[in-house]
Amino acid sequence: MTTIDIVPKFNVGDLVRKVGGTYQANGIIVGTAVTTRGELRYVFEFSAFPGMLHIFNEAQLEAREEYETTFPDHG
């Protein structure tokens, strides 16, 4: 598979939820990347921690419709 064959499920700006594992979180897709094996990954920015990024695979994310407009006070 080459990068040209990859059709992303999510696009930059899509609202998503990280699912599975030990935690769940809401966020937005801010970028994509392809591994050296040709696997697509998504750069996810946490809505509760603006500026905090993680990289996830497609199976770890699901689409959602609402974005939080307020953030917790971490100061």
N, C-alpha and C positions, 0 to 999 in steps of 0.2 A: 504494500500500500504506500502510495506517495501522498504528500500533503495535498496535492490537487484532488485526490479522491475523497477527502474528508468533508462530510457535510455536517456542520455543527447543529446540534439540537437547540443550543442557546446562542444568542448574539449579545454583543456589548450593549449594555443598557437594560437587559432583561432582568426582571425581579425573580429571585429564586430563593429556595430554602435548602440548606444543607441538611440531609436526612441520614439516618442510620448511625452506627457507631455509638460513642459515649455521649455525644451532645448533638443538638440541633441548633440551627441559627438561620436568621434571615439576612439576606444581602442582595447585592447586585453584581452582575457580571461586568467586569471592567477590562477584560482582555482574554485572549486565548493563546495557547502555546501548543507545540507539537513536540513530543519526546523524540529521542534518537531512534526509538522503535516505531515512530510514526503514529503514536497514540495521542489523540486530542485531549487537552486539559483546559480547564477554565480558571481564570483568575477571578476570585470571589472577594469582594469587599464587604466586611461585616457592617450591617446597619447600626448595631449597638456600639461599635467601636470604629468610627469613621477613620479611614486611612490604614486599618489593619487588613492585610491581604493574606489569603491562603489559596492554594492551588488544589482543585478537586477534579476527579473524573466525572463523566456524565452520570454514572450510576449513583453518585453521592448527592446529586442535586435534583430538585423538582421545581417546576414553574409555580409562581404565585402571582397574585394580582395587586396586592397593596404594599406600599413602602412606608415604613415608620417615618413620621415627620418630626418626632421628638426623640431625643437620645438620653439615656440615663446620665446622671451627673457622676463623673468618675474623678472629680477633683477633690 
